[in-house]
Structure formats: structure tokens, C-alpha cells
Amino acid sequence: MNNLHQIKQLLHSKAQGRRSLKAQRGLSVTELMIYIAIVGIMLGSIFSMLSTDKSRATSLNTTMSNMASSMQRAKADMGCYPKVPGALWDGTQPTATNMYCGLPGLVTWSGPYLNKAPVDSTGAQMQVPTIGDSAYVTINREATPAGGLGWYYYLRANNIPNEVIQNALQVCNGKMDATVTFSNAKCRGALGTGGTATGTFDLLVEESR
């Protein structure tokens, strides 16, 4: 009887050992699954942010490229570029004051060249809500360096997150190089520094005399 009892105790002890080992293994697998899930969530968040920045950059390029094309059509009709975005969809706005050549384009205006978009109170800044609440685009002109044709007419997007600027440069120029200029690239960017995480992104419309 004693031997039988000892055998039963031995078998019971082994069964408990197997259950304990199984429980320990199950706990390790559970912990591993939780760890993998947490890492997956973190990576997913990072990829989502990167994807969002690239998507916003593509949207910004598309918006500015469409605007540049509309400006070129407007110039073909009116003889020069407007200073304000509204002149691209409102035939009353191409006054002499609102044109870079100083001559009105009211008579030859054949728009709209661009769908109407929200602007600020000055009328000079076209808002871009898909990029951010404070993001806007303006029409600009600056003198070219010595040896150039005379003027760069370009669009400038202001208050753009640095990550979006870098992705926009990649979309436009094929590389994230913020040191390029209009002399060697279609787009250029100025990243925010210090505590500022926003900068500007420019797209060249035309180099003209």
C-alpha cells in the first residue's frame, strides 16, 4: 500500500510539474504577444505620421502646381501675372494695383483660371486648410541672380511643418535637399529652426525678363 501511495504521489507531483511548466510557458508567450502588439502599435503610429506628411506634401505640390498653371494661363490673356490669388477666379480683381506689370487686366481677363479658394482679410494670402489652419500661399516675385533673365515669379507656401517641406521637396525635386535654389531646382524650401517647426516651401512659376 505504501508503495502504491508513493507511486500516486510521484505521478501527482509530475503532473503538477507539467502543469506549472505549461503555465510558465503560456505566460511567456502571452508576454511576448503583448510586447509584439505594443511594438506594432508604436511602429504603426510612426508609419502613419510619415504617410500623413507625404500625403500632405503631395497635396501641397498639387495645389501649387495647379495654381502655377492657372497663373500662366492668366498671363497669356492679361499680359502679366497677378499679385493676388483672387484675380485667378474673380474678374473684378485684376486691377492695375493687383498686377505685377502695373496695368489692369480687366478687359482681357477670360477666367476663371482657378476654382475659388478661401483667402485672408488682405486678399493676398490663399489659405490651404488641407495642410494646416495657418498655412497659406502667396504670389511672389524676386530678382534673379546675375546672369538670370530678370525675375523669378513663384508661389510661396507659408507656415508649413518641416516634415511636410522635406517631403514636398522630395515630390517636386526628387530629393529632400533644402539647400537648392531656383537656379538648379523647380522647388526650394526653408526649414524652421530653433523652437519653430514650420517654414516655407516655394514653387517656381517662371523665370522671366
ZISULQUI-V836237 format. One record per residue. N is the residue number from 0. PHI is phi in degrees with one decimal (999 if undefined). PSI is psi as a letter, one per 40 degrees, with the letter a starting at -180 (none if undefined). NEAR is the number of other C-alpha atoms within 10 Angstrom. Layout:
# ZISULQUI-V836237
N,PHI,PSI,NEAR / N,PHI,PSI,NEAR
This chain:
# ZISULQUI-V836237
0,999,d,6 / 1,-61.8,d,7 / 2,-63.0,d,8 / 3,-62.1,d,9 / 4,-63.9,d,10 / 5,-64.4,d,11 / 6,-63.5,d,12 / 7,-61.5,d,12 / 8,-64.0,d,12 / 9,-64.1,d,12 / 10,-63.3,d,12 / 11,-63.6,d,12 / 12,-64.6,d,12 / 13,-65.3,d,12 / 14,-63.2,d,12 / 15,-63.5,d,12 / 16,-63.2,d,12 / 17,-64.8,d,12 / 18,-65.0,d,12 / 19,-64.4,d,12 / 20,-63.6,d,12 / 21,-63.8,d,12 / 22,-64.6,d,12 / 23,-63.2,d,12 / 24,-63.2,d,12 / 25,-63.3,d,12 / 26,-64.6,d,12 / 27,-64.0,d,12 / 28,-64.6,d,12 / 29,-63.7,d,12 / 30,-61.7,d,12 / 31,-63.1,d,12 / 32,-64.6,d,12 / 33,-63.6,d,12 / 34,-60.7,d,12 / 35,-61.5,d,12 / 36,-63.8,d,12 / 37,-64.4,d,12 / 38,-61.8,d,12 / 39,-61.6,d,12 / 40,-64.7,d,12 / 41,-63.7,d,12 / 42,-64.4,d,12 / 43,-61.6,d,12 / 44,-64.9,d,12 / 45,-64.1,d,12 / 46,-63.5,d,12 / 47,-64.5,d,12 / 48,-63.9,d,13 / 49,-62.7,d,15 / 50,-65.4,d,13 / 51,-65.2,d,14 / 52,-61.0,d,21 / 53,-67.1,d,20 / 54,-64.1,d,16 / 55,-66.8,d,22 / 56,-64.9,d,26 / 57,-63.5,d,18 / 58,-62.8,d,16 / 59,-63.8,d,23 / 60,-60.6,d,22 / 61,-63.7,d,15 / 62,-59.7,d,14 / 63,-73.2,d,23 / 64,-66.4,d,17 / 65,-63.5,d,14 / 66,-66.6,d,21 / 67,-62.7,d,21 / 68,-63.6,d,14 / 69,-67.6,d,19 / 70,-65.0,d,25 / 71,-66.1,d,17 / 72,-67.2,d,20 / 73,-64.5,d,26 / 74,-63.6,d,16 / 75,-61.4,d,14 / 76,-84.9,d,16 / 77,-100.8,e,21 / 78,95.1,e,18 / 79,-160.2,i,19 / 80,-86.8,i,26 / 81,-78.8,i,28 / 82,-91.7,d,23 / 83,-117.8,i,22 / 84,-60.4,d,25 / 85,-59.3,d,24 / 86,-66.7,e,28 / 87,-84.6,e,26 / 88,-131.0,e,20 / 89,-124.3,h,17 / 90,-68.1,e,18 / 91,-91.4,e,13 / 92,-93.7,e,22 / 93,-75.8,f,29 / 94,-77.2,i,16 / 95,-58.1,d,15 / 96,-65.5,d,14 / 97,-92.9,e,20 / 98,-117.6,i,21 / 99,-67.3,d,18 / 100,-84.4,e,15 / 101,78.7,e,14 / 102,-117.1,i,16 / 103,-69.3,i,21 / 104,-117.2,f,26 / 105,-62.7,d,16 / 106,-72.0,d,11 / 107,-96.0,e,14 / 108,-61.5,h,23 / 109,-129.4,f,16 / 110,-79.5,a,16 / 111,-74.9,i,16 / 112,-96.8,e,20 / 113,-148.5,i,20 / 114,-62.8,i,13 / 115,-59.7,h,14 / 116,-133.2,i,12 / 117,-68.3,i,14 / 118,-128.9,i,18 / 119,-81.6,a,10 / 120,-65.5,d,7 / 121,-82.0,d,8 / 122,81.6,e,16 / 123,-93.3,e,18 / 124,-119.9,h,21 / 125,-88.7,h,21 / 126,-75.9,i,21 / 127,-126.8,g,22 / 128,-62.7,d,11 / 129,-69.6,e,12 / 130,-96.3,d,20 / 131,173.7,i,13 / 132,-62.8,d,10 / 133,-105.6,e,11 / 134,-82.4,h,19 / 135,-151.8,i,22 / 136,-120.1,h,24 / 137,-125.5,i,20 / 138,-97.4,h,22 / 139,-132.7,i,18 / 140,-144.3,i,18 / 141,-147.5,i,11 / 142,-68.3,i,14 / 143,-79.0,i,17 / 144,-64.2,i,12 / 145,-54.5,h,7 / 146,96.5,e,6 / 147,-82.8,a,13 / 148,-81.2,e,12 / 149,138.5,d,14 / 150,-137.3,i,15 / 151,-101.9,h,21 / 152,-100.3,h,22 / 153,-150.2,i,22 / 154,-104.7,h,21 / 155,-121.9,h,22 / 156,-96.8,h,25 / 157,-105.6,i,20 / 158,58.7,f,22 / 159,-101.3,h,26 / 160,-56.8,i,22 / 161,-53.5,d,21 / 162,-63.0,d,20 / 163,-70.3,d,25 / 164,-59.2,d,31 / 165,-62.4,d,23 / 166,-68.8,d,24 / 167,-66.6,d,29 / 168,-63.9,d,26 / 169,-62.8,d,18 / 170,-65.2,d,18 / 171,-79.7,d,20 / 172,-103.6,e,16 / 173,89.0,e,11 / 174,-158.3,i,13 / 175,-88.4,g,18 / 176,-112.8,h,16 / 177,-85.5,e,16 / 178,-96.4,e,9 / 179,-70.5,i,17 / 180,-127.0,i,14 / 181,-67.2,e,17 / 182,-74.1,e,12 / 183,-135.0,e,9 / 184,-157.2,i,14 / 185,-79.0,d,17 / 186,-125.0,i,26 / 187,-141.6,i,25 / 188,-144.1,i,24 / 189,-128.5,h,18 / 190,-79.1,i,20 / 191,-68.8,i,16 / 192,-121.6,i,10 / 193,63.9,b,5 / 194,-84.2,e,6 / 195,-96.2,h,11 / 196,-102.0,e,13 / 197,-126.4,i,19 / 198,-147.4,a,19 / 199,-124.5,i,21 / 200,-132.6,h,28 / 201,-114.0,i,26 / 202,-127.0,h,22 / 203,-74.1,h,21 / 204,-92.4,d,22 / 205,-166.0,i,16 / 206,-100.8,h,18 / 207,-135.7,i,12 / 208,-75.1,none,10
